[in-house]
């Protein structure tokens, strides 16, 4: 977000620097000498790389005397308008049998907003494939650290793919510099994405896979996981069981 002044009025702009949809709320408070004609707080979903003028604070003084205000934004990756396709069947993101180390509503970390995440224990270097087609909208692959402290979260390598229903498929703990696709690429279901690793906050090598959407929480936004189903050799997998192995 940034603002510019013209003729005593303040124009507010929000720019989305990501390749995915982003949900934002602009808060303007404690205004003195200004007024906005739009309802506040101001909410908008920005398309990839979109920059828009969202509103103007009009100076109420005929002498253009400077007033005062405070402002900030809340934002989340993904569209608040996403409608997750509950009938879609995802592919397991690997080719050989892999064991679930933590399923939905897991005891360790898959709770609350992350309750529909699933961890697949696998050797470092295992090929990871797209569970669903979409656009590659974010890639981080520079890290090589791991550990159980909360500080290790920032060192997770990951990839995000935006799907046709605007949900986001997230693949975490990838091996350093192993990504096989580029930002902006369109990938198909089953395409090779990267290699599994052991980066970020982990207790061992695994792939953390989750599909999320943006959700409103009061005036703020957050990312929440959505229920998903996989196709596997046993049929439709809608409740991955910790300790059990599954094969595509």
Legacy VTK file of the C-alpha trace (Angstrom):
# vtk DataFile Version 3.0
C-alpha trace
ASCII
DATASET POLYDATA
POINTS 248 float
0.000 0.000 0.000
1.110 3.541 -0.661
-0.493 6.973 -0.783
0.032 10.146 -2.779
-1.172 13.706 -2.237
-2.808 15.865 -4.883
-4.579 19.178 -4.305
-4.745 18.416 -0.587
-6.456 15.051 -1.101
-4.827 11.687 -0.356
-5.102 8.871 -2.910
-4.526 5.322 -1.645
-3.153 2.548 -3.867
-2.698 -1.147 -3.187
-0.338 -3.234 -5.296
-0.306 -7.023 -5.361
3.293 -8.168 -5.815
2.343 -11.849 -6.068
1.338 -13.963 -9.072
-1.775 -15.145 -7.207
-4.962 -13.486 -6.016
-4.582 -11.620 -2.732
-7.394 -10.504 -0.384
-6.820 -7.163 1.338
-8.535 -4.780 3.728
-7.507 -1.144 4.038
-8.079 0.429 7.446
-8.150 4.208 7.887
-8.710 5.540 11.380
-8.365 8.639 13.514
-9.173 10.944 10.601
-9.121 14.651 11.293
-9.792 17.078 8.463
-10.419 14.292 5.912
-13.311 12.127 4.816
-13.721 9.109 2.561
-16.760 8.599 0.337
-16.287 4.817 0.367
-17.322 2.591 3.249
-14.467 1.774 5.627
-12.689 -0.497 6.135
-12.266 -1.006 2.393
-12.041 -4.598 1.134
-10.791 -5.754 -2.245
-9.430 -8.889 -3.929
-6.502 -8.100 -6.217
-5.571 -10.171 -9.227
-1.987 -11.246 -9.819
0.372 -8.234 -10.080
-2.592 -5.850 -10.048
-2.224 -2.286 -8.790
-5.352 -0.252 -8.124
-6.353 3.079 -6.683
-8.775 2.052 -3.964
-10.019 5.298 -2.458
-9.398 8.970 -1.794
-9.371 10.851 1.473
-10.810 14.268 0.708
-9.462 17.312 2.515
-12.323 19.122 4.230
-10.446 22.393 4.622
-10.993 25.042 1.970
-7.528 26.320 2.770
-6.003 22.870 2.165
-4.838 22.738 5.736
-3.216 19.388 6.398
-5.226 17.022 8.584
-4.232 13.671 10.064
-5.113 9.982 9.896
-3.684 6.524 10.529
-3.791 3.613 8.074
-2.759 -0.001 7.673
-3.758 -3.065 5.652
-4.569 -6.681 6.415
-3.999 -9.235 3.675
-3.840 -12.935 2.888
-2.689 -14.994 -0.061
-5.673 -16.243 -2.030
-9.109 -14.941 -2.903
-11.786 -14.436 -0.260
-14.189 -15.300 -3.102
-12.681 -18.742 -3.775
-15.262 -21.527 -3.935
-13.431 -24.779 -3.318
-14.561 -27.569 -5.659
-15.604 -30.182 -3.098
-16.064 -32.789 -5.831
-12.539 -32.590 -7.193
-10.357 -35.674 -6.699
-6.667 -34.894 -6.180
-3.818 -37.114 -7.296
-1.398 -38.299 -4.651
1.701 -36.105 -5.197
4.095 -39.065 -5.620
4.368 -42.258 -7.675
5.479 -44.908 -5.186
3.847 -45.983 -1.936
4.419 -43.477 0.876
3.467 -43.473 4.542
1.295 -40.827 6.194
3.175 -39.429 9.197
0.394 -37.018 10.157
-3.124 -36.974 8.763
-6.072 -34.593 9.062
-6.589 -33.214 12.575
-3.160 -34.533 13.509
-1.870 -34.441 17.072
1.257 -32.423 16.293
0.379 -29.451 14.116
-2.611 -30.193 11.894
-5.190 -28.362 13.949
-7.512 -25.396 13.528
-6.810 -23.623 10.261
-4.439 -26.435 9.186
-6.684 -29.375 10.075
-6.862 -30.673 6.497
-3.115 -30.766 5.910
-1.385 -34.122 5.428
2.263 -35.138 5.878
3.799 -37.914 3.806
7.071 -39.297 5.186
9.507 -39.885 2.341
13.200 -40.007 1.593
14.950 -36.807 0.588
14.997 -36.569 -3.188
11.670 -38.304 -3.809
9.969 -36.805 -6.906
6.929 -34.650 -6.118
4.154 -34.340 -8.705
1.255 -31.891 -9.077
-1.846 -33.101 -7.248
-3.935 -30.783 -9.416
-3.363 -28.590 -12.447
-2.862 -24.862 -12.077
-0.439 -21.970 -12.233
2.846 -21.848 -10.321
2.485 -18.653 -8.295
5.238 -18.845 -5.671
8.501 -20.758 -5.313
11.029 -20.706 -2.474
13.940 -23.124 -2.821
17.071 -21.458 -1.411
17.103 -22.916 2.112
18.946 -25.911 3.560
18.189 -25.650 7.300
15.793 -27.675 9.403
14.894 -28.273 13.037
12.013 -28.358 15.482
12.193 -24.810 16.839
9.578 -22.311 15.679
12.397 -20.195 14.234
12.944 -22.911 11.601
9.627 -22.130 9.897
11.242 -19.408 7.813
13.621 -21.920 6.239
11.008 -24.141 4.583
11.319 -24.476 0.828
7.907 -24.607 -0.787
5.796 -24.135 -3.881
2.270 -22.758 -4.292
-0.010 -23.553 -7.228
-3.225 -21.607 -7.787
-6.042 -23.814 -9.051
-8.957 -22.947 -11.326
-11.280 -22.463 -8.323
-8.739 -19.992 -6.845
-7.708 -22.345 -4.040
-3.982 -22.722 -3.405
-2.116 -26.039 -3.390
0.912 -25.782 -1.093
3.874 -28.172 -1.146
6.295 -27.711 1.788
9.763 -28.865 2.949
11.165 -29.302 -0.566
14.824 -30.058 -1.212
17.041 -27.047 -1.813
17.231 -25.972 -5.492
15.180 -28.963 -6.648
12.210 -27.199 -8.279
11.669 -28.279 -11.877
9.185 -25.574 -12.930
9.235 -21.779 -13.098
7.098 -19.010 -11.691
4.155 -18.418 -13.986
4.248 -21.902 -15.529
0.984 -23.748 -16.032
1.320 -27.320 -14.824
-0.930 -30.288 -15.368
-2.085 -32.838 -12.840
0.761 -35.325 -12.488
3.549 -33.062 -13.767
6.906 -33.215 -11.980
7.317 -30.227 -9.653
10.318 -30.760 -7.380
12.055 -33.194 -5.030
11.084 -33.786 -1.421
13.395 -32.592 1.301
13.823 -31.794 4.969
13.781 -28.001 5.200
12.092 -25.683 7.667
10.410 -26.824 10.879
10.490 -30.595 10.607
11.224 -33.672 12.712
12.335 -35.598 9.638
12.059 -35.685 5.841
8.500 -35.390 4.575
6.145 -33.568 2.235
3.530 -31.338 3.850
0.631 -30.893 1.434
-2.393 -28.682 2.002
-4.983 -26.809 -0.055
-6.043 -23.417 1.306
-8.356 -20.516 0.651
-8.586 -17.023 2.142
-11.184 -16.510 4.838
-12.390 -13.463 6.707
-11.921 -13.249 10.453
-13.635 -10.089 11.614
-11.849 -7.330 9.734
-8.781 -9.486 9.076
-7.966 -12.345 6.708
-6.288 -15.679 7.172
-5.518 -18.792 5.132
-7.538 -21.868 6.056
-7.231 -25.427 4.794
-10.055 -27.054 2.850
-11.132 -30.689 2.870
-9.666 -32.678 -0.025
-9.890 -36.203 -1.407
-7.211 -38.239 -3.181
-7.388 -40.995 -5.739
-5.331 -44.001 -4.676
-5.027 -47.718 -5.410
-7.664 -48.425 -2.743
-10.184 -45.998 -4.247
-11.059 -42.545 -2.923
-9.002 -41.475 0.082
-10.788 -38.827 2.141
-9.260 -39.507 5.574
-5.524 -40.251 5.397
-4.632 -42.426 8.406
-1.379 -41.760 10.241
0.970 -44.722 9.996
-0.665 -46.160 6.890
0.961 -46.201 3.442
-0.862 -45.284 0.239
-0.045 -45.872 -3.400
-1.369 -43.996 -6.445
LINES 1 249
248 0 1 2 3 4 5 6 7 8 9 10 11 12 13 14 15 16 17 18 19 20 21 22 23 24 25 26 27 28 29 30 31 32 33 34 35 36 37 38 39 40 41 42 43 44 45 46 47 48 49 50 51 52 53 54 55 56 57 58 59 60 61 62 63 64 65 66 67 68 69 70 71 72 73 74 75 76 77 78 79 80 81 82 83 84 85 86 87 88 89 90 91 92 93 94 95 96 97 98 99 100 101 102 103 104 105 106 107 108 109 110 111 112 113 114 115 116 117 118 119 120 121 122 123 124 125 126 127 128 129 130 131 132 133 134 135 136 137 138 139 140 141 142 143 144 145 146 147 148 149 150 151 152 153 154 155 156 157 158 159 160 161 162 163 164 165 166 167 168 169 170 171 172 173 174 175 176 177 178 179 180 181 182 183 184 185 186 187 188 189 190 191 192 193 194 195 196 197 198 199 200 201 202 203 204 205 206 207 208 209 210 211 212 213 214 215 216 217 218 219 220 221 222 223 224 225 226 227 228 229 230 231 232 233 234 235 236 237 238 239 240 241 242 243 244 245 246 247
